Amino acid sequence: MSSDVDLNRILTQHAKWLHGDEGGRRANLAGVNLTGVDLTGANLTWANLAGVNLTKADLTWANLTRANLTGANLTGANLTRANLTGANLTGANLTRANLTGTNLTWANLTKADLTGANLDFSSWPLWCGSVGVKVDARIAAQLAAHFCAIICDDPAVKTAQSAIRAFAATSHRAHECGVT
């Protein structure tokens, strides 16, 4: 973690800001190196985390509702049960928000914007917490490729796979999934 950042002070001031208390200030950790930091259960609602480096950070149960994570590096971060409702995880200046290898188990991505994000080798939450998440064609094709790669003898599934196979084949991961 960056030695010139008093994270505890920033989190305390942010909590005050969220509650409208005196001495409160919105957390601004834009561009800060927080590699490996433990933010378990932290409330970073509306925080500015644009370009922050959260590589291998623990954000289990963190509240990142409407947080600005534009261009953030979350490579290998643990976002298990994190609340990312309405969070902005888009790319900035053609730099993708990097969620490579990120654990999104039970993460709430409702209405989060992942347009331009890199989700390679990440876990995608298969529950209602990913309903309404905004993605681009790259991520949609990647999800389609994975769907086309499952083995299921049900005729309806085979029909659905056939219907989206051409689109799934456009994924940058299609070959690895065996989709052509």
VMD Tcl script that draws the C-alpha trace (Angstrom):
set ca {
  {0.00 0.00 0.00}
  {1.15 3.53 -0.67}
  {2.89 4.90 2.43}
  {1.72 8.48 1.85}
  {-1.99 7.62 2.30}
  {-3.64 7.54 5.73}
  {-6.32 5.03 4.76}
  {-7.92 4.86 8.21}
  {-8.34 8.64 8.29}
  {-9.81 8.66 4.79}
  {-12.28 5.88 5.65}
  {-13.29 7.63 8.87}
  {-13.87 10.93 7.07}
  {-15.78 9.11 4.34}
  {-18.09 7.49 6.90}
  {-18.77 10.92 8.37}
  {-19.45 12.30 4.86}
  {-21.91 9.48 4.15}
  {-23.78 10.28 7.36}
  {-23.66 14.04 6.81}
  {-21.57 14.53 9.95}
  {-19.18 17.41 10.56}
  {-15.63 16.75 9.40}
  {-16.83 14.38 6.71}
  {-15.19 14.20 3.34}
  {-15.83 11.97 0.34}
  {-13.08 9.38 -0.10}
  {-10.81 10.19 -3.03}
  {-8.30 7.42 -3.58}
  {-7.95 7.99 -7.33}
  {-4.71 6.56 -8.65}
  {-3.53 5.35 -5.24}
  {-1.65 2.06 -4.90}
  {-3.61 -0.12 -2.49}
  {-2.11 -3.44 -3.56}
  {-2.98 -6.21 -1.12}
  {-4.88 -3.92 1.27}
  {-7.57 -5.42 3.51}
  {-10.79 -3.47 3.00}
  {-13.09 -6.21 4.28}
  {-16.47 -4.68 5.02}
  {-15.33 -1.14 4.14}
  {-18.05 1.30 3.14}
  {-16.82 3.06 0.02}
  {-20.22 4.09 -1.30}
  {-19.79 6.95 -3.81}
  {-15.97 6.88 -3.30}
  {-13.69 8.05 -6.10}
  {-11.45 5.06 -6.84}
  {-10.66 5.89 -10.46}
  {-7.39 4.31 -11.52}
  {-6.76 2.87 -8.05}
  {-4.55 -0.23 -7.84}
  {-6.40 -2.82 -5.77}
  {-4.43 -5.81 -7.03}
  {-4.98 -8.76 -4.66}
  {-6.93 -6.54 -2.25}
  {-9.54 -8.09 0.01}
  {-12.86 -6.33 -0.54}
  {-15.04 -9.08 0.90}
  {-18.40 -7.59 1.98}
  {-17.19 -4.11 0.93}
  {-19.87 -1.62 -0.05}
  {-18.85 -0.04 -3.36}
  {-22.32 1.18 -4.31}
  {-22.01 3.84 -7.01}
  {-18.24 3.99 -6.51}
  {-16.16 5.30 -9.39}
  {-13.76 2.48 -10.27}
  {-13.06 3.71 -13.80}
  {-9.80 2.21 -15.01}
  {-9.16 0.54 -11.63}
  {-6.87 -2.47 -11.38}
  {-8.62 -5.22 -9.42}
  {-6.45 -8.08 -10.67}
  {-6.81 -11.01 -8.29}
  {-8.92 -9.00 -5.85}
  {-11.47 -10.71 -3.64}
  {-14.88 -9.10 -4.13}
  {-16.84 -11.93 -2.54}
  {-20.22 -10.57 -1.45}
  {-19.14 -7.02 -2.29}
  {-21.92 -4.62 -3.21}
  {-21.11 -2.99 -6.55}
  {-24.64 -1.77 -7.26}
  {-24.42 1.03 -9.80}
  {-20.61 1.11 -9.62}
  {-18.67 2.41 -12.63}
  {-16.06 -0.15 -13.68}
  {-15.58 1.12 -17.22}
  {-12.31 1.67 -18.99}
  {-10.77 5.15 -19.02}
  {-8.72 6.50 -21.91}
  {-8.83 3.06 -23.52}
  {-7.45 1.48 -20.34}
  {-9.77 -1.28 -19.26}
  {-10.86 -1.64 -15.67}
  {-8.93 -4.81 -14.95}
  {-10.82 -7.52 -13.10}
  {-8.61 -10.37 -14.31}
  {-8.82 -13.25 -11.87}
  {-11.18 -11.32 -9.60}
  {-13.41 -13.33 -7.28}
  {-16.94 -12.03 -7.80}
  {-18.68 -14.85 -5.92}
  {-22.01 -13.51 -4.62}
  {-20.98 -9.98 -5.61}
  {-23.89 -7.68 -6.36}
  {-23.34 -6.18 -9.81}
  {-26.89 -4.89 -10.23}
  {-26.78 -1.93 -12.63}
  {-22.97 -1.78 -12.46}
  {-21.29 -0.62 -15.66}
  {-18.60 -3.05 -16.81}
  {-18.35 -1.68 -20.34}
  {-14.77 -2.15 -21.48}
  {-13.72 -4.07 -18.37}
  {-11.46 -7.11 -18.57}
  {-13.08 -10.07 -16.80}
  {-10.73 -12.81 -18.01}
  {-10.38 -15.66 -15.49}
  {-12.89 -14.03 -13.12}
  {-15.88 -15.67 -11.51}
  {-19.18 -14.35 -12.84}
  {-21.99 -14.30 -10.27}
  {-24.79 -16.55 -11.49}
  {-27.52 -15.19 -9.28}
  {-29.84 -12.20 -9.49}
  {-27.00 -9.91 -8.39}
  {-25.77 -9.80 -11.97}
  {-29.15 -8.88 -13.45}
  {-29.07 -5.51 -15.17}
  {-25.29 -5.27 -15.30}
  {-24.13 -3.24 -18.31}
  {-21.51 -4.92 -20.49}
  {-20.06 -4.44 -23.94}
  {-20.08 -6.90 -26.86}
  {-16.67 -8.28 -25.81}
  {-17.97 -9.42 -22.42}
  {-21.31 -10.59 -23.87}
  {-19.48 -12.72 -26.46}
  {-17.24 -14.13 -23.74}
  {-20.28 -15.15 -21.66}
  {-21.91 -16.62 -24.78}
  {-18.76 -18.64 -25.54}
  {-18.81 -20.12 -22.08}
  {-22.50 -20.97 -22.45}
  {-21.78 -22.66 -25.78}
  {-19.00 -24.68 -24.14}
  {-21.20 -26.36 -21.55}
  {-22.32 -29.91 -22.20}
  {-26.04 -30.49 -21.83}
  {-28.14 -33.05 -23.66}
  {-31.34 -31.05 -23.35}
  {-32.63 -30.19 -26.85}
  {-33.65 -26.66 -25.80}
  {-30.11 -25.94 -24.58}
  {-28.60 -27.31 -27.78}
  {-30.96 -25.10 -29.81}
  {-29.98 -22.03 -27.75}
  {-26.29 -22.84 -28.17}
  {-26.72 -23.17 -31.93}
  {-28.57 -19.86 -32.08}
  {-25.73 -17.91 -30.44}
  {-22.69 -19.91 -31.65}
  {-21.75 -17.40 -34.37}
  {-21.80 -14.55 -31.86}
  {-19.96 -16.64 -29.25}
  {-17.25 -17.38 -31.83}
  {-16.39 -13.66 -31.88}
  {-15.13 -13.88 -28.30}
  {-11.41 -13.41 -27.75}
  {-11.66 -16.60 -25.64}
  {-13.75 -18.65 -28.12}
  {-10.90 -20.89 -29.22}
  {-10.00 -21.75 -25.61}
  {-13.64 -22.67 -24.99}
  {-13.71 -24.85 -28.10}
  {-16.24 -22.58 -29.82}
  {-15.63 -22.06 -33.52}
}
mol new
graphics top color blue
foreach p $ca { graphics top sphere $p radius 0.5 }
foreach p [lrange $ca 0 end-1] q [lrange $ca 1 end] { graphics top cylinder $p $q radius 0.2 }
display resetview
